[in-house]
Amino acid sequence: MEKSKKTLAKKIINISVNTIFYIVIVLLLVFSLANIQVKKENDIANIFGRGFLAVQSESMSGDLEDSFEKGDVVFVKMLDDESRQDLVVGDIITYYDLTLKAFNTHRIIEIFVNEGNTYLVTQGDNTPGSDQPIRLADAKALYLSKWTGAGTALDYLQSPTGFALFVILPVVIILVFEGIVLARNLLALNKSKMEEKFAIEKEKTIVDLEAEKEKLRAQILEEMKNKKESDL
């Protein structure tokens, strides 16, 4: 009984560990593939309207609660035409900077209308001057929160070496391991079936032998009886 409980607990632990490991690998794979794809399309990696970006400069470094440093990861909410109308001075937005040819995440310091079009002026908390005004429609995302220090890891994960080391290699290891486990299980299953078949055939042979012995015993008794009667 005690052994059965230990076996069950071991199985539960193995299943839990494997499940967590597979989930992490899948998330890393989706995470990396999403980033590789969006880099080609000048878009922000996002899932269900929530995105993330690695901070590449100190332009938003500061003492404010929503300031962030180089090497952090910032989480953002993707904007649409309706949600852009709710932007106010003080919000931190992400837009594609044509001068930098990269995403820029800075704070809105001014909103103005010119010839019927709304424009946003942004500035980093740690920069001396403001950025070039952008159209409201060019605001892609709104800052939500940050993950301190995770940007360096994200950048490495997005590199060919990091992707191969932390995504492709673990997946290959899992596939090889699962292949070995599957082969062992198949061999064990075949062995079990062979042993079961052998046991059935052995039992059948014993039953047949017993039947033959009983038949032979009956014949001998019959012959002895006939001989005794003939002697009389």
FENRAWO-V605373 format. One record per run of one state. SS is the DSSP state (~ for helix, > for strand, _ for the rest). FROM is the first residue (numbers start at 1). LEN is the number of residues. If there is no record, write none. Layout:
<<SS FROM LEN> <SS FROM LEN>>
//
This chain:
<<_ 1 1> <~ 2 40> <_ 42 4> <> 46 2> <_ 48 2> <> 50 5> <_ 55 18> <> 73 6> <_ 79 2> <~ 81 4> <_ 85 7> <> 92 6> <_ 98 4> <> 102 13> <_ 115 2> <> 117 7> <_ 124 10> <> 134 2> <~ 136 3> <> 139 9> <_ 148 2> <~ 150 9> <_ 159 1> <~ 160 72> <_ 232 1>>
//
